[in-house]
Amino acid sequence: MANDSTVAPLAGGDIRIQYGAVCWRLHRGKVEVLLVTSRDTGRWIIPKGWPINGLTPADTAAREAWEEAGVQGEVVAGDLGAYGYAKALDVNHSIPCSVQVFGLRVARLRDKFPERKERRRKWFGVEKAARKVAEPELRALLLSLPERLEPNDAGPLAAA
């Protein structure tokens, strides 16, 4: 993961950008989303992180999905949009963040991944995943996922 020296402010100056992945699969004909817990509060979130030097935004999102959830897959749904949240720095301080979100079709879940001892991961149907996350804009992105997928986005997992 990147350190604070690679945190890039948006044009406005104070908002920081991160890149995230909505990790999804088709299971019995329905879209499911993989959520992970945050390390500090245990809330359900999507994998996300700061920009990484030398990686595109989509590749950064895929790297975060690997580190935080053990996901190997392919960004096929493209840029799904963005959502905002306040990243807590400590008890009294937070910074506003905007997370650019990419759809990542899960090809494989690994049991051994960098943050496996720090997080839980779980598959949810789209509607339940939307209820589990705290950010209203992220909820809307999750709910819009099935209609944004192209038939050929499903790949070999469509039959699973």
C-alpha contacts under 8 A as a table, 3 or more apart, distances in Angstrom:
res1	aa1	res2	aa2	distance
1	M	49	G	7.12
1	M	50	W	7.28
1	M	52	I	7.14
1	M	64	E	7.57
2	A	5	S	7.80
2	A	6	T	6.26
2	A	7	V	7.83
2	A	49	G	7.67
2	A	50	W	5.88
2	A	51	P	6.63
2	A	52	I	5.50
2	A	53	N	7.92
3	N	6	T	5.96
3	N	7	V	7.27
3	N	50	W	7.72
4	D	7	V	5.18
6	T	50	W	7.13
6	T	51	P	6.28
6	T	52	I	6.76
6	T	53	N	7.08
7	V	16	R	6.62
7	V	17	I	7.18
7	V	50	W	5.89
7	V	51	P	6.37
8	A	16	R	5.77
8	A	17	I	6.08
8	A	51	P	7.26
9	P	12	G	7.47
9	P	13	G	5.40
9	P	14	D	6.00
9	P	15	I	5.46
9	P	16	R	4.43
9	P	17	I	6.27
10	L	13	G	5.61
10	L	14	D	7.08
10	L	15	I	5.62
10	L	16	R	5.98
10	L	17	I	6.48
12	G	15	I	6.65
14	D	95	I	7.72
14	D	96	P	7.22
15	I	95	I	7.10
15	I	96	P	5.12
15	I	97	C	5.32
15	I	98	S	6.77
16	R	95	I	7.45
16	R	96	P	6.37
16	R	97	C	4.63
16	R	98	S	6.20
17	I	50	W	6.86
17	I	51	P	7.52
17	I	97	C	5.58
17	I	98	S	4.92
17	I	99	V	5.79
17	I	100	Q	7.36
18	Q	48	K	6.55
18	Q	49	G	5.22
18	Q	50	W	4.62
18	Q	51	P	6.11
18	Q	97	C	6.92
18	Q	98	S	6.21
18	Q	99	V	4.64
18	Q	100	Q	6.32
19	Y	48	K	5.40
19	Y	49	G	5.60
19	Y	50	W	6.42
19	Y	51	P	6.77
19	Y	57	P	6.10
19	Y	58	A	7.43
19	Y	60	T	6.47
19	Y	61	A	5.18
19	Y	99	V	5.25
19	Y	100	Q	4.91
19	Y	101	V	5.97
19	Y	102	F	7.76
20	G	46	I	6.61
20	G	47	P	5.54
20	G	48	K	3.87
20	G	49	G	6.52
20	G	60	T	7.85
20	G	61	A	4.73
20	G	62	A	7.89
20	G	64	E	7.21
20	G	65	A	7.81
20	G	99	V	6.18
20	G	100	Q	6.09
20	G	101	V	4.71
20	G	102	F	6.24
21	A	46	I	6.27
21	A	47	P	5.69
21	A	48	K	6.42
21	A	61	A	5.15
21	A	62	A	6.53
21	A	64	E	7.59
21	A	65	A	6.31
21	A	101	V	5.54
21	A	102	F	4.92
21	A	103	G	5.77
21	A	104	L	6.03
22	V	33	V	6.76
22	V	34	L	7.31
22	V	46	I	6.13
22	V	47	P	7.48
22	V	101	V	6.82
22	V	102	F	6.12
22	V	103	G	4.90
22	V	104	L	5.88
22	V	142	L	7.66
23	C	33	V	5.67
23	C	34	L	5.41
23	C	35	L	7.68
23	C	46	I	7.77
23	C	65	A	7.43
23	C	71	V	7.72
23	C	103	G	6.25
23	C	104	L	4.80
23	C	105	R	5.91
23	C	106	V	6.03
24	W	31	V	6.69
24	W	32	E	5.48
24	W	33	V	4.45
24	W	34	L	6.12
24	W	103	G	7.25
24	W	104	L	6.22
24	W	105	R	5.14
24	W	106	V	5.77
25	R	31	V	5.74
25	R	32	E	5.41
25	R	33	V	6.71
25	R	105	R	5.87
25	R	106	V	5.81
25	R	154	A	7.27
25	R	157	L	6.61
25	R	158	A	7.64
26	L	29	G	5.78
26	L	30	K	5.30
26	L	31	V	4.58
26	L	32	E	6.10
26	L	154	A	6.70
26	L	157	L	6.06
26	L	158	A	5.22
26	L	159	A	7.74
26	L	160	A	7.00
27	H	30	K	5.30
27	H	31	V	6.34
27	H	32	E	6.66
27	H	157	L	7.53
27	H	158	A	6.92
27	H	159	A	7.58
27	H	160	A	5.59
28	R	158	A	7.86
28	R	159	A	7.29
28	R	160	A	6.34
29	G	158	A	6.92
29	G	159	A	7.71
30	K	125	G	7.46
31	V	125	G	6.42
31	V	126	V	6.47
31	V	146	P	6.37
32	E	123	W	6.21
32	E	124	F	5.41
32	E	125	G	4.49
32	E	126	V	5.67
33	V	123	W	5.55
33	V	124	F	5.34
33	V	125	G	6.19
33	V	126	V	6.07
33	V	129	A	6.66
34	L	46	I	7.57
34	L	121	R	6.67
34	L	122	K	5.52
34	L	123	W	4.43
34	L	124	F	6.32
35	L	44	W	5.98
35	L	45	I	5.62
35	L	46	I	5.29
35	L	47	P	7.52
35	L	121	R	5.61
35	L	122	K	5.58
35	L	123	W	6.44
35	L	124	F	7.43
35	L	129	A	7.30
36	V	44	W	5.53
36	V	45	I	5.47
36	V	46	I	5.99
36	V	47	P	6.76
36	V	68	E	7.31
36	V	69	A	6.56
36	V	119	R	6.37
36	V	120	R	5.49
36	V	121	R	4.26
36	V	122	K	6.55
37	T	41	T	7.84
37	T	42	G	4.83
37	T	43	R	5.18
37	T	44	W	4.54
37	T	45	I	5.82
37	T	119	R	5.30
37	T	120	R	5.41
37	T	121	R	6.56
38	S	41	T	5.83
38	S	42	G	4.78
38	S	43	R	5.44
38	S	44	W	6.47
38	S	45	I	6.40
38	S	119	R	6.56
39	R	42	G	5.94
39	R	118	E	5.91
39	R	119	R	6.04
42	G	119	R	7.74
43	R	133	V	7.40
44	W	132	K	6.06
44	W	133	V	5.54
44	W	134	A	7.90
45	I	133	V	5.93
47	P	61	A	7.42
47	P	64	E	5.67
47	P	65	A	5.18
47	P	68	E	5.97
47	P	69	A	7.13
48	K	61	A	6.23
48	K	64	E	5.59
48	K	65	A	7.21
48	K	99	V	7.58
49	G	60	T	7.62
49	G	61	A	7.26
49	G	64	E	6.20
50	W	60	T	8.00
51	P	55	L	7.71
51	P	57	P	6.95
51	P	60	T	6.45
52	I	55	L	5.67
52	I	56	T	7.94
52	I	60	T	6.17
55	L	58	A	7.94
55	L	59	D	5.67
55	L	60	T	5.79
56	T	59	D	5.08
56	T	60	T	6.05
57	P	60	T	5.04
57	P	61	A	6.27
58	A	61	A	5.11
58	A	62	A	6.30
58	A	75	V	6.87
58	A	78	G	7.92
58	A	79	D	7.98
58	A	102	F	6.38
59	D	62	A	4.97
59	D	63	R	6.11
60	T	63	R	5.02
60	T	64	E	6.23
61	A	64	E	5.15
61	A	65	A	6.26
61	A	101	V	7.65
61	A	102	F	6.88
62	A	65	A	5.01
62	A	66	W	6.36
62	A	71	V	7.96
62	A	72	Q	7.75
62	A	73	G	7.58
62	A	74	E	7.58
62	A	75	V	7.34
62	A	104	L	7.19
63	R	66	W	5.11
63	R	67	E	6.21
64	E	67	E	5.04
64	E	68	E	5.83
64	E	69	A	7.91
65	A	68	E	5.42
65	A	69	A	5.40
65	A	70	G	6.53
65	A	71	V	5.44
65	A	72	Q	7.64
66	W	69	A	5.51
66	W	70	G	4.38
66	W	71	V	4.60
66	W	72	Q	6.18
66	W	113	F	6.80
66	W	114	P	7.84
67	E	70	G	6.02
67	E	71	V	7.90
67	E	113	F	5.93
67	E	114	P	5.06
67	E	115	E	5.85
68	E	113	F	7.36
68	E	114	P	6.87
68	E	115	E	5.24
68	E	116	R	7.07
68	E	119	R	7.19
69	A	109	L	7.80
69	A	113	F	7.06
69	A	115	E	7.28
69	A	116	R	7.11
69	A	119	R	7.82
69	A	120	R	7.96
69	A	121	R	6.37
70	G	109	L	5.49
70	G	110	R	4.90
70	G	111	D	6.62
70	G	112	K	6.79
70	G	113	F	4.94
70	G	114	P	7.69
70	G	116	R	7.64
71	V	106	V	6.31
71	V	107	A	7.64
71	V	108	R	6.10
71	V	109	L	4.85
71	V	110	R	6.47
72	Q	106	V	6.02
72	Q	107	A	5.78
72	Q	108	R	5.13
72	Q	109	L	6.22
72	Q	110	R	7.60
73	G	104	L	6.27
73	G	105	R	5.47
73	G	106	V	4.47
73	G	107	A	4.62
73	G	108	R	6.52
74	E	104	L	5.31
74	E	105	R	5.37
74	E	106	V	6.82
74	E	107	A	7.39
75	V	78	G	6.05
75	V	102	F	6.66
75	V	103	G	5.64
75	V	104	L	4.18
75	V	105	R	6.19
76	V	103	G	6.22
76	V	104	L	5.98
76	V	105	R	6.37
76	V	153	D	5.95
77	A	80	L	7.10
77	A	102	F	6.72
77	A	103	G	4.54
77	A	104	L	6.58
77	A	105	R	7.70
77	A	148	R	7.20
77	A	149	L	6.04
77	A	150	E	7.76
77	A	153	D	6.90
78	G	102	F	5.31
78	G	103	G	5.62
78	G	104	L	7.91
79	D	100	Q	7.23
79	D	101	V	5.84
79	D	102	F	4.54
79	D	103	G	6.73
80	L	100	Q	7.68
80	L	101	V	5.46
80	L	102	F	5.41
80	L	103	G	6.46
80	L	141	L	6.78
80	L	145	L	7.86
81	G	100	Q	5.90
81	G	101	V	5.58
81	G	102	F	7.56
81	G	141	L	7.09
82	A	98	S	6.46
82	A	99	V	5.23
82	A	100	Q	4.38
82	A	101	V	5.57
82	A	137	E	7.50
82	A	138	L	7.58
82	A	141	L	7.99
83	Y	98	S	5.66
83	Y	99	V	5.39
83	Y	100	Q	6.94
83	Y	101	V	7.84
83	Y	135	E	7.53
83	Y	137	E	5.06
83	Y	138	L	5.62
84	G	96	P	7.14
84	G	97	C	5.59
84	G	98	S	4.46
84	G	99	V	6.19
84	G	135	E	7.49
84	G	137	E	7.12
85	Y	96	P	5.98
85	Y	97	C	5.48
85	Y	98	S	6.67
85	Y	135	E	6.89
86	A	94	S	5.86
86	A	95	I	5.47
86	A	96	P	4.53
86	A	97	C	5.94
87	K	94	S	5.17
87	K	95	I	5.28
87	K	96	P	6.25
87	K	97	C	6.55
88	A	91	V	7.16
88	A	93	H	6.07
88	A	94	S	4.17
88	A	95	I	6.68
89	L	92	N	7.73
89	L	93	H	5.40
89	L	94	S	5.03
89	L	95	I	7.25
90	D	93	H	5.35
90	D	94	S	6.98
105	R	153	D	7.65
105	R	154	A	7.31
106	V	109	L	7.28
107	A	157	L	7.28
110	R	113	F	6.62
111	D	116	R	7.68
112	K	116	R	6.62
113	F	116	R	5.52
115	E	118	E	5.27
115	E	119	R	6.39
116	R	119	R	5.77
116	R	120	R	7.32
124	F	127	E	7.93
124	F	128	K	5.92
124	F	129	A	5.27
125	G	128	K	5.40
125	G	129	A	6.01
126	V	129	A	5.09
126	V	130	A	6.15
126	V	142	L	6.22
126	V	143	L	6.04
126	V	145	L	7.87
127	E	130	A	5.14
127	E	131	R	6.46
127	E	142	L	7.81
127	E	143	L	6.37
128	K	131	R	5.05
128	K	132	K	6.28
129	A	132	K	5.04
129	A	133	V	6.59
129	A	139	R	7.85
129	A	142	L	7.35
130	A	133	V	5.69
130	A	138	L	7.47
130	A	139	R	4.49
130	A	140	A	7.42
130	A	142	L	5.91
130	A	143	L	6.52
131	R	134	A	7.72
131	R	139	R	7.09
133	V	136	P	7.95
133	V	138	L	7.28
133	V	139	R	6.59
134	A	138	L	7.93
134	A	139	R	7.73
135	E	138	L	5.31
135	E	139	R	6.31
136	P	139	R	4.96
136	P	140	A	6.39
137	E	140	A	5.15
137	E	141	L	6.38
138	L	141	L	5.00
138	L	142	L	6.19
139	R	142	L	5.21
139	R	143	L	6.22
140	A	143	L	5.13
140	A	144	S	6.20
141	L	144	S	5.20
141	L	145	L	6.37
142	L	145	L	5.31
143	L	146	P	7.23
144	S	147	E	5.82
144	S	148	R	6.43
145	L	148	R	5.16
145	L	149	L	6.46
146	P	149	L	5.54
149	L	153	D	6.10
149	L	154	A	7.75
150	E	153	D	5.15
150	E	154	A	7.51
151	P	154	A	6.19
152	N	155	G	5.99
154	A	157	L	6.24
154	A	158	A	5.33
155	G	158	A	6.06
156	P	159	A	6.58
156	P	160	A	7.86
157	L	160	A	5.16
